Amino acid sequence: MIMNKRNLYTLLLAFITLGWTGTAAAQQVRLSASWDTSGAPLGQQTSITIGDQLDLVLSVNAPKMPTVVFPTAEELNRNDIIVLSQRVDTLQESNGYTLRQHSTVTSFEVGDHGMGAIQLQVGLGGGLLPMICPDSLTLTVLDVPNVDTTKAEIKDIADIMKEPYTFWEIFRWVLLAILVAAIVWGVIFVVGKLKKHEPIITIPQAPPTPPDKQALDELERLRTKGLWQSGRVKEYHTELTDIIRQYMSGQFGIDSTEMTSDQTLDSYHGSRYYKEENYEQLRQMLHTADMVKFAKHEPQPYEHDLSMTNAKLFVEETSVSQTSTEDSATTAQKEEKQ
């Protein structure tokens, strides 16, 4: 029984201590409320036009950083006053710390609207204590000035005006359709190329050089090299006849690169391009080259030049342009006879 009394005294002492501590802490906290940061203080009223907005500011000041639970928007919605948004900021001042809650409010009902008692919860390191602003703020909502609805002329709602389409409004849809069609075509084209294992982009190749032009260019390069003048006679005549053999392959279809000189002459003699003077030019070149390569013949300087001259004449006189001109002349003669 004695033990029970001691416990009871201990509990009572604790409650008294806590109550005194809470009261002392509460005495250090100051609450304030106003309309806007420089608006009317607690207990006074302010006014707005219907639909306008202003801030309801709740401030809590304490010697050290307090813990504050401000009222929510739902808790402040009352008496036709609507809270639109809320934010909290903190200030460190000479007399301690101040926490402020800004609640942007509005109203769409004309008249006086009181906020009533506003409750907060504040703590200074211990538990939270409920604290109430004893007086209420009053908000006067005024109607829109200088509007007399009894004298205003009320008109029917006008029909929606139809604006004509502009060129750009139509043209941009045309551009969009073209773009979509181009994308679809591009996808189909790429897929088709991939299925056929073909390159998506084919780079056009340059047309091949005509046989006669290629042969004449190579003959000129050979002439400027001066091979026979430096004693490289065999190399000179070998390159000369190789150029002519390649020309005959491209021009006449006679693959003389694998033929002997006699076989080459026989093939040319039996072709439709045969001409006696060109045959003699070809024979001189091939015969001189064979004598140099196989009989170790040492031609005279004029023979080297003669082979080069005959090679150029052979190409020029049997070229595509020359052959086409002669064929045209022959055809014209036949038509005249008919």
HELIX and SHEET records of a PDB file:
HELIX    1   1 ILE A    2  GLN A   28  1                                  27    
HELIX    2   2 ALA A   73  LEU A   76  1                                   4    
HELIX    3   3 PHE A  167  LYS A  195  1                                  29    
HELIX    4   4 PRO A  211  LYS A  225  1                                  15    
HELIX    5   5 TRP A  228  SER A  230  5                                   3    
HELIX    6   6 VAL A  233  PHE A  252  1                                  20    
HELIX    7   7 SER A  256  GLU A  258  5                                   3    
HELIX    8   8 SER A  261  HIS A  269  1                                   9    
HELIX    9   9 GLU A  276  PHE A  294  1                                  19    
HELIX   10  10 PRO A  301  GLU A  317  1                                  17    
HELIX   11  11 VAL A  320  LYS A  337  1                                  18    
SHEET    1   A 4 ARG A  30  TRP A  35  0                                        
SHEET    2   A 4 GLN A  53  ALA A  62 -1                                        
SHEET    3   A 4 GLY A  96  THR A 106 -1                                        
SHEET    4   A 4 ILE A  82  GLU A  93 -1                                        
SHEET    1   B 3 GLN A  45  THR A  49  0                                        
SHEET    2   B 3 THR A 138  LEU A 142  1                                        
SHEET    3   B 3 GLY A 111  GLY A 114 -1                                        
SHEET    1   C 3 THR A  67  VAL A  69  0                                        
SHEET    2   C 3 ILE A 118  GLY A 123 -1                                        
SHEET    3   C 3 LEU A 129  CYS A 133 -1                                        
END                                                                             
